[in-house]
Every structure is written in structure tokens, then in C-alpha cells.
Amino acid sequence: MSLLFSEITFRWKDGLETSLYESGHPDEYDVRELLKYEERYSALRTAGLSGVTVQVQHCRYMSGAVRDWLAEREHIALMEAYDKAVPSEVFTQRNDVEYLECFRFQIEE
């Protein structure tokens, strides 16, 4: 089984950056819609997005041959919990995560 997800990284000009995981493979339009309407992105809206560079890294997590019901049901929560539990190894750096397409865009407001 494999799970498709994306790591979306927002970089401000002062070097500050924030990353969020998103289910599936959003395109630029999807990310802009998430920024406008999703509650999880409200802190980013409050911080201001003018001049922010957005990087979207599409990934695939390859689990074993056996169906992993927990990962399938709540894979974003599982990845975030993993990052907190194992701070020395970010989930996206695991050997069973395959990097796919990556793109960047600039927000001009």
C-alpha cells in the first residue's frame, strides 16, 4: 500500500519557514484555496503572506505489503505524531518515503 501526501513549506524573506503536511497532491490552485479557507492555515494568513515562497513537495509513503489501516485512515496525524515522537528523524526523510514532483511559487499580494 502507498499513501500520497505533500509537504508544503512557506518561506518568508527573513528566513522563517513553516511546513504543513497535506493529503494527496495539491497543485498551486489547491494550495491557494487552502490558504484562503482552511482553519489550519489561519496562522499563516495572520502572519502575512506577501512575498512568501511556497514549495510543494509531493511524496509517496510505501508501507509494507500488509494493509496498514491506521496509516490509511489518519496518515497526516500519524506523520505529525511521528515527527514529535522522533525529533531526530523527520518523517519525510525515511527510506520508505519516495519524493515525487516538487514545485514552487511566489505569493504577491
Secondary structure, DSSP 4 states (H G I P E B T S, - for coil): -EEEEEEEEEE-TTS-EEEEEEES---HHHHHHHHHH-GGGHHHHHH--TT-EEEEEEEEEE--SS--HHHHHSHHHHHHHHHHH-TTS-GGGSTTEEEEEEEEEE---
